[in-house]
Amino acid sequence: MKFKLILPFLILFFILNQEITAQFGSRMIIDSNTLGISDITIGDINNDGLQDIVIAQKYNFDQIGYYPNQGNGNFGSLQTILNNINNPLTIVTGDFNNDNQTDVLTGASSFVNNQNFIYYITNDINNQFVTTVLDTLDEIIIKIKPVDINNDGNLDFVCITDTRLIIYFNNGQAQFTKSIVSGITTEYYDFTLGDINGDGLTDIITASFQTLVFINNNGIIQFDSTLSNSVQSIGLISKVLLNDFDNDGDPDLLLTDQNGAVLKWFENTSSGFVFRQVLKNNIIGTFSLTSADFDLDGDIDIVSIDSQSGKLEIYNNTGQGNFDSPQVIFTGNSPMTIVVYSSDINSDNRPDIIWGEELSIHLNENALSVEENFLQKEFKVFPNPLSENNLNILANQDGSLSIFDMFGNKIHKEIYLKKGNNHLNISLPPQLYLLLIKNKNGYFVSKLMVR
């Protein structure tokens, strides 16, 4: 039977065999002494095939470090990567010099003398770190995110400061060319990345006194007033996030407006962004959002943290972007519970939750379908959701990988997989994909969410 005939059946079988309710395990505290957490990410820092937890600590702690993943949701003690830096507010990981090792970028900001630095930390094969000051800025560095913005196969990064949107283009050897996006003078609070118009290039949406949309024109970032004005919001926008909430193949927009008090989402349509639903009113201090298919039903759910109440909450997507009222997962320490992140940290194809503080995780214990339990004997895919270009597939035998979007369009064809851990540098626009893995035992399908 030709694959094009069996793909619809496989998609339907895979989605219908999911449980519909996300079940998270009890809170597991990774480090009860972790204070001042300003950002959380993951990355295979020690190159053992497992995703470690990487954190930035601000205020009097002023360091970044990582917790080695020991498997099955267990983590070792904090390993310092860089200390004695001022207020690192943002941290990302990625292979910026193409040596197959996970490097680190962080932005450290002084609130006194306006000496703000972007640090690039290379990681060699012996897990030794070398720190370079990549840039010095006269404004506070708010957030950094890695992305191949010009589709040349090299990992660039985007940065926002108080009033500037900056692109750093990478030549493949971690030598960066700085480009300040012109045309807008405003204050920036957050930004999100995604292919808004389906042209294969990553666009940028920023949070400011209104939502600002910047379209990527072959690596040239240009402000789009029409798309920006289509987002009918009120007051200051504090958080923005792109993901495909209505499952139609393009990224929609989640934001908090009215000075961060209202959480709502807008559908991405051919005529711009159209308001669809208020998820919650009267929020006080939502500093962090994350999204993934937590209940494994094929729709993207949302998890948020409210710093003033300390509540970690999930909004279940019941289909086509219709969200239930928020359900409390856990109530942490107020007002310091400010960061949440999601990723499959125990390699079981289910997105887990990482948050602080104290630094904690909730493993996703949603029951896997019979199909998925069988798939795990053949391969594991991680991290999932994928937020960078580094995809890992652990296969129990040689085979091949093909990647399809949810409409059955083939994105990548017949990538060879060897027995063992396969490190793949693949750039995919944020949305849901199907991975078809073929080996001598047959065809196997898994979902992959790219953020």
N, C-alpha and C positions, 0 to 999 in steps of 0.2 A: 504494500500500500504506500502510495506516495505521501511524503510528509505534509504537503499542503492540504491533504484530505483529512489527516488525523489531528492537525493542530487545533481546529475549533473544538473537537471532542476533548482533547487534552486540557485546553483552557477551561472548558465548562466543568470537566471532572475535577480539576484542581481547585477551582474556586468554590464549587458546591460542597466539597468535602471539608471545608474549614468550619471550626467551631465559631459561634457568633459572639462570644463574650470573652473579653480579655481578663485573665486571672493573673495577678501579680503575686509573687511570693512575699513573705515578710521582709521588712526592712533589714538589710545586712549592712552594718556600719563598716566601711573599709578603714577609716581612720577617725577615731574619736577626738583626736587632737588637732584636726585640720580646721584652721580658722582663716577668715579673710579670703575665701575662695571667690575669685572674680570671673573665672572662665574654666570650662571643662571641655576636653576633646579626647580622642583616642588615637592610637597609632602603635604600630609594632616597633617600639623603640629598640628592643634587644634582639630583633630579627629571629624570633623563635616561632613565627607563624601565628602568634596569639596577639590580640589587640590589648595593649596596655592602656591604663587611664592616665591622662596627662592633665595637670592642673596648673593654674596660675593663682598666686596668692598675693593680695595687695595689702595696703596699710602697713602695719609694723612687721609683716612677714616677708614681703618683697622677694619672692622667689618663684621659680617654676620647677616642677619635678614630675616624676611618674611613678606609678604603682605597677610593678611587673605582674602580668596576668599569669597565674599558675594553673588555669583551667578550671572548669566546672564552677565558675563564679567566685573563685578564690584569688586573692591578690596579696603580693608581698608588701613589705614596708616601703615608705616613700624614699625614692632615690632622687637626690638633687641634681638637676640639670644646670641651673644657673641661679645664683643668689645675689644679694646685695644690689638689687635693681629697684628703681622707684616705681611702685604701683603698676605692675603689669596687669592691664585690664583685659587683654585679649591674647589668645594663644591658638596656633594652628600647627598641624603636622603635614608632611608631604615630602616626596623625593624631588627636591628642587635642583639637585646637581646630577640626576640620572645615574647614581651609583648603586641603586637598589637598596639603599638604606633610608630610613625615615628620619628626616631632619625636622627642625622646629623653628618657627617664627613667633616672635612676641613683640608687643609694643609696650614700652615702659614710659610713664609720664610723671614729670615733676609738676606739682601744683604751685611751686614757689618761684623757680627761676626759668620756667618755660624751656627747660632742656628735656626734650622728649626724643626717645631713641627707638628705632626698629632694630631688633637684634635678630641676626640669622645664625642659627646654631647647627653646624654640620655634625653628623653622627657617622663615625667610621665603622669598619667591620668589627673592631674590638670594643665597640660601644663607648668610645672616647669622644667627648664633645669639645668642639672648638667654636668660640663665639666671636662674631664679627658685627660691628656696628654698621648696619646696611644704610641707614639714613638718620639724619638728625633734623627734627622738625620743631617749629616754634609754637605748635598747638598740641593739645592733648590727643593722643591716639586712642580712638574709641573702639574700633573693631577692624580686624584683618580676616580675610577669607581667601583660600587658595582656589584658583580656577585657571584653566587654559583659555584665556580670554580671546586670543587670536587664532586658536585652532592650529597651532604649529607643532603640537606634541610636547611642548614644554610647559611646566607648571608655573604660571604667573600668580600674582596675588593682587587683590583689591583692598584698599585701605580707606577708612573715613577718619578724619580728624574733626575738630569742632566745626570748621567751616569749609573743608575741602574734601573732594572725592578724588582719589589718586589711584592710578593703575601703575603697577610695576611689572614691566615685560621682562621675561626671563629668556636668555639666549640658549638655555639648556645646560649651562655650567654655573648656574646660580650667580650670574652677572646680570644685574637688573637695570633697565632703563625706566626712569620715572616720567610719568605723564599725568599732569594735573588736568582733570576734566573741567573745561571752561563753560561759561554761559549761565551759571547759577551762583548766586551769593545767598547763603542761608546757613542755618545750623543743622548739623546731622546728629542723629541719635542712634540709628540702626540701619542696616541694609540687608537685602536678600538677593539671591542670584537664581536665574532660571531663563530658559529659552521661551520668552513670552510669545513671540510671533512665529515660531516653528521653522526658523531658517537655519537651525543647527548651530547658532551662535548664542553665547550666554549673555543675557541682558541683566540690568541692575535696577532694583527699586530701592529707594532710600526713604527713611522715616525722618520727617522734618516738621515744619509747621503745616505742611501738607505732604501728601505722598508724591514723590518725584520719580518718574520713570525715565530711564536712560536706555536707549536702544543701541545694540552693538552692530555697527556697520563694518564688518571685516576687520575688527580690532579697534576701530575708531568709535568711541563712546559719545553718543549725542543725546541731548535732552529732548524728550518728546512731550510737548505741552498738551497735545490732544489726549494722549493716554493718561497723562498725569491728571488732567482736569476731569477725566471720566470717573476717577475715584472720589465719590462724593462723601467726604469725611468732615468731621467737626473738630476744630482745635488741634492741639499738638498731637502728632503721631509718635508714639514711643517705641513700638515694635512692629516689624513687618516680617512675613514669612511666605514663601511661595511653595505650593504643592498642589497636586491634582485632586482636589477635594470632591469633585463631581464625576471623576473617573471618565473624562471624555478625551484624555490624551494631551491636554495642555495645562500648564500650571496656573492655579488660581491664587488669589491674594488674601492672606489673613493679616489683620492689623489690630492694634489697640489705638483708639483715638479718644478725644475729649480728655487730653492729658493722661492717657493711659487707663481711663476708667471704663471703657467699653470695648469688648472683644467682638469682632465681626469679620465676615468673609465676603469677598467679591468674586463673582464668576468672571473668568477670562473669556470674552466673546469677540466676534469679528468686529464689533463696534467699540471695543474697549472693555473696561471693567464695570460690571453691573452688580450692585448690592444684592445680597441674597439672604443673609441671616445674622441677627445679633445672637451671639452665643452666651454672653453674660454682661450684665450691667453692674455698676457700682463697684468696680474693681479698685483696689487700692494697692498699687505697686506691683504690677505684673512685669517683672524684669526679664523673664525668660520663657520661651515657647519652643516646643519641638513637635514633630509630627511623624507618624509612621502607621502602618497597618498593625496595630497592637493586638486586635482580636482576630486577625488572620481571615477576615471575611472579604478581602479584596478592595476595601475602602480605607482611605486615609483618615486616621483619628488624630486627635490633638491632646497634648499634655502641657499644662501650664503650672507655673509657680507664682503664688501671690506672697510677696515678702512680708506684708503687714500681718496677714493671718497665718503665714507659714504653711498654707495648704498646697499640697501637690495634688492636682486634679486632672481627670481625663474626660474628654468630650468624645463620646462614641459616635462615629458616623454610621448612620443606619442605612445609607445608600443615597447616591447622587447629591452628596453634600448636605443632607439633613442630619443635624446633630442633636443628640439627646442633651438634657441638662447635665452639668458637670457632676461627676462622682469623685469623692475624696479618696485618694489612694493612701495618703499619709499626711499628718500635720506635723511639720517640723518646727524648728526654733524660729520665732519671730523676733526681729525683722531681718535676720541674716540668711534666711533660706531664699537665695536669689538666682541660682543657676540650675537648669535642668538640661539633660542631654540624653539622647536615645541611640542605642546601637546594639547589635547582637554581640555581646561580650563573652558569651560562653559557647559560641559556634553551634547553636542548635536551630538556626533559621528562624528565630523569634526575636523581635526587637525588645531589648530590656531598657530600664530607666536608670540613669546615673544622676545624682543630684547632691547639692550641698547647701547648708552645712548642718551637721558634720557630713563628711563625704560618705555617701551611702548609695546602695543599689537596690533595685527590686527586679529580680529575675522574672521574666515572662513565663508563667507556667500554664499558659493556655494549651489545652490538649491538642497535639498534632493529629492530623488525620492518618488513617492507615497508610495512605499513599506516601505521606511525608515521612512517617517512620521507616518505610521501606527505602525511601530516597536517601535517608541519612546513612544507610549501610553502603551506599554507592559513592556519595560525595557530600562535602560540606562547603557552603558558600559564605564568605565573611570578608569585611563587615557588611551587614545588611540591616538597616539602610546604609548605602554607600554615599559618603560625602566628599570623597576625593577620587582620584583616578586609579588608586591601587586596590584592585579586586583580587582576592585570594580564593582559589578553589582547591580543596583538599580531596583528591580522587583516590579510590582504592585500586584503580587500574587505569591503563591508558585509554584514552577516548578523545572525543571532540566536543567543542562547545559552539553553539549558535545562539545569537541573541535576537529577540523579536520584541517589538513594541506590542501594546495590547490590541492593536488592529491587525496583527499578523504580519506586519512588514519586517523583513529581515534586516537587522542593523549590522550584525557581524556574522560571518559565515565560516563554519568549520575551523575554529581555532583549536590547534592541537593541545591536548591535555596529557601530561605524563602522569604516571603513578606517583603520588605524593603531593606536596604542596606546590601549586602553580601560582606565581606572582604575575598578574596581568595588569599592564598599564593601559586602561581603556577609558576614553572620555565619552561620557553619555550625558545628554541634557536631563535635568531633573524630571522624573516621572516614573511610572511603574513599568517594568520589563519582565519578560519571560525568558528564562535560560533553558535551552534544550541541550541536554548532555547525552551523548550517545556513546555507549561502550558495548562490549560483547554480550552483555545481559539485556540490552534493549535501549529504549528511549526513556529519559527521565526529565521532568519539567519542574523548575523551581521559580519562585518570584524573586525579583530584585528591585528594591526601591532605591532610586538615586535622588538625593536631596540637593 
